[in-house]
Amino acid sequence: MAEEGQVIAFAGKIIVTSSASRPSDRPLAVIILAAGQGTRMKSSLHKVLHPIAGRSMLLHLLASVSELAPERQVVVVGAGRAQVEKAVAGTGAVIAVQEAQLGTGHAVAQAHDALAGFAGDVLILYGDVPLVSAGTMQAMLDRLSRGDEPRAVVLGFRPDDAAAYGRIVADGQGIIEKMVEYKDASEGERAVTLCNSGLMAVRSTDLFVLLDQIGNNNAAGEYYLPDIVMLPGGTSAVIETEAWEVAGVNSRAELAGVEAVWQARRRAEAMRDGVTLVAPETVFFAHDTVLGRDVVVEPNVVFGPGVTVADDVVIHAFSHLEGASVASGAAIGPYARLRPGADIGVKAKGGNFVEIKKATLGEGAKVNHLSYVGDASVGAGSNIGAGVITCNYDGFFKYKTEIGAGAFVGSNSALVAPVTIGDGAIVAAGSVVTKPVEADALCLVRPEQIGKAGWAARFRERMTAKKAGK
């Protein structure tokens, strides 16, 4: 087995083994480039703020970066600065602005002031490349700190279709002999399969000195960041990762592709951890979905952000959960919707065509079909019949319904909040409840039933004669 930090060759790839821990004596700064116009997205939302699994691409990346405990984080933006500033508030990242789009080298240079006085390693990442892991970032930094001291480490990959990616020519130890942009490459260089992801690790003492030396004598007239690799006076190295990890997003189609990659990996992780997915390709997770063991998820279930599911839960088909917690042994759906604040107790049930919002179901409570329970608490062992509604909103304010333990609310009842149903009380079907119901009481709110013998037959006879007369 390779030791951590050792360069090894495997299946033609040059990789570095690594953990995601940072050496305490080497400070880290991160520069994230997010100044692209994103015109192919055709959106008023900044490109890097488009979501993957319910979280923006930029915040996915910052979450991975945070595992390495960086000393400084700089996000370089152009248009859409206000959106990005709002998105990164509280993350510790600061904003640098690239006013003119003069290439990736020029973009990195805009972080100069934000890194004033910093001495350590610098990771250069891209806000529209959201899936790169902390482990891969650490592998780049480990390679940078090796005894041969490359001045830069580039993250390479080998896609199925190399297309217009920049190419990397390297020796068997990963020392880069040449890097070239596709548009400037010869036919022979374009035949190389090792491509440049754009991600790079550089020592801070070298970075801005090198940037000052690059020019824009190329087909686009831009200052390319990769050009620092080929400057005289030092060597640079490449390590490789899988193509999915450095997949970039420039269009809605590519956004969907990266989402698909993320979802596929999350499904596989869930099944490895003891979750049964009956039809994995139809289940969609959020970035923070938590599932216990022996959870069964049937087809066409969507988890929005903020969902925690304990052990031994069944989520039946076509259910949507967001901002909800589900305790052990509970059952949800089919066709159920759990909205934010739904708290489903042990062995409780929220059944078909049931919507629960900001409400607690106690242990063993049942809301089995066709009901809305919002801004409410339902006590342990209570049963909520079909078609029951907690009327929680008067057009201006929300009010709470409190249902005690062991209560029974009959079908098609409306509970007009604020209202309390006591322990063990029974609400008769079809009741409109506007006043408190005492424990163990019967609440019956409907007019007395009247029966008129023979009325229906006389009615039919009369109406048939009237129709015939026409």
JOHU-V423366 format. One record per backbone hydrogen bond with DSSP energy under -0.5 kcal/mol. CO is the residue of the C=O (numbers start at 1). NH is the residue of the N-H. Records with the same first field share a line. If there is no record, write none. Layout:
CO->NH, NH
//
This chain:
3->6
6->17
8->15
10->13
13->10, 15
14->240
15->8
17->5
23->26
25->27
27->121
28->71, 72
29->123
30->32, 74
31->33, 125
32->34, 76
33->127
34->78
38->41
39->42
40->252
46->49
47->50
48->58
50->57
52->55
53->287
55->52
56->60
57->61
58->62
59->63
60->64
61->65
62->66
63->67
64->67
65->68
66->69
72->30
73->94
74->32, 76
75->77, 96
76->34
77->98
78->81
79->78
80->84
81->85
82->86
83->87
84->88
85->89
86->89
88->91, 93
92->73
94->75
96->77
97->99
100->102
102->223
103->107
104->108
105->109
106->110
107->110
108->111
109->112
111->115
112->115
113->116
115->118
120->204
121->29
122->202
123->31, 125
124->200
125->33
126->129
128->249
129->132
133->137
134->138
135->139
136->140
137->141
138->142
139->143
140->144
141->145
143->146
146->149
151->203
152->237
153->201
154->156, 239
155->197
156->241
157->195
162->165
166->196
167->180
168->170
169->177, 178
171->174
174->238
175->171
178->169
180->167
181->184, 185
182->185
186->190
187->191
188->191
189->192
193->195
194->168
195->157, 197
199->155
200->124
201->153
202->122
203->206, 207
204->208
206->210
207->211
208->212
210->213, 214
211->214
215->224
216->218
218->221
222->224
223->105, 106
224->227
225->228
226->229, 230
227->230
228->231
235->151, 152
236->176
237->154
239->156
242->245, 246
243->246
244->247
248->250
251->255
252->256
253->257
254->258
255->259
256->260
257->261
258->262
259->263
260->264
261->265
262->266
263->267
264->268
265->269
266->270
267->271
268->272
269->273
270->275
271->274
274->294
275->277
276->278, 297
277->280
279->282
280->283
284->303
286->289
290->309
292->295
293->312
295->276, 297
296->298, 315
297->278
299->318
301->284
302->304, 321
305->323
307->290
308->326
309->292
310->313
311->329
313->296, 315
314->316, 332
315->298
316->319
317->334, 335
319->302
320->338
321->304
323->341
324->308
325->344
326->310
327->330
328->347
330->314
331->350
332->316
334->353
335->353
336->320
337->339, 356
338->322
339->342
340->358
342->325
343->345, 361
344->327
345->348
346->364
348->331
349->367
350->333
351->354
352->370
354->337
355->373
356->339
357->375
358->376
359->343
360->362, 378
361->345
362->365
363->381
365->349
366->384
367->351
368->352
369->387
371->355
372->374, 390
373->357
375->401
376->360
377->403
378->362
379->382
380->406
382->366
383->385, 409
384->368
385->388
386->412
388->372
389->391, 415
390->392
391->417
392->399
397->394
400->418, 419
401->377, 403
402->421
403->379
404->379, 407
405->424
407->383
408->410, 427
409->385
410->413
411->430
413->389, 415
414->416, 433
415->391, 417
419->402
420->422, 437
421->404
422->425
423->440
425->408
426->428, 443
427->410
428->431
431->414, 433
432->434
433->416
436->438
437->422
438->441
441->426, 443
442->444
443->428
444->446
445->432
451->453
452->455
454->458
455->459
456->460
457->461
458->462
459->463
460->464
461->465
462->466
463->467
464->468
465->469
466->470
467->470
//
